[in-house]
Amino acid sequence: MRLGEKPGTVVGLAAAALLFVGGSVPGSVSGSSTGTRTVPPPTAAPTPTPTPSAPPLKDFQRPVTDCAKHKCVALTFDDGPGDHTARLLDMLAAADAKVTFFVVGEQAVHYPDLILREVEEGHEVGNHTWHHTQLDRSSIARIHKEIDGTSKAIERILGFKPTLMRPPYGATDARVAKIAKSRGLAEIIWSVDTDDWRDRNSSIVARRAIRGLRPGAIILLHDIHPTTVDAVPAILKAAKKRGLTLATVTDLLGGNPKPGKKYMGE
Ligand SMILES: [Zn+2]
């Protein structure tokens, strides 16, 4: 979707995608099952089937993985979307892996189609500020601007606000926590840092991520680096071999991360 297109396009896509995956669309079932429609007399002309009302795109954020039953690990990709995100999404789809993208506002507005695709394919989108700003060194007014601007940009694309945020550099303080709480955002840090921004070498990045694969881990990666995207197939393969399920952060945290709370991963 390009900027400026009507949100109806988004909802239409959502409905189409949901039908495609075989889910039932509320409103597409026979009206008689609701008990609210009068059965027409036999002589009446058939009532045209009403266009099913499309479910909100937010339905795509529903829990997909029960991490109480599966051994889950969360891969997180920051700072995008970018030129390599589409390729990453193809890899994730092929492996049926769900991940979380912490997007920066200034990138989100350039790649609305990718933000949409991320959510439609079962991934989660979180707030990573507008300019990748170090929030613990920012004024309260600036923190508001960085967080709210990004949540609004995401809402304009998806129709709903994110419920997760990741402060850039993991740098947060009590003011950030308070604002996050007031905005319904949980703060998500990480337990495994691949340093993929520094070492642009896919074998090194894969090795660090694979070493960190354990239930409850939150692994930090960046989808703006082609070397990181190149490392992903090996990480997915290793996770599968160890019986780990790649899940979104919200699913990893049991489906209900608490606003204002900071999560570090296991
Ligand atoms: Zn970042």
Residues whose N, C-alpha, C, O or C-beta is under 5 A from the ligand:
A	BS01	ZN	D78 D79 P168
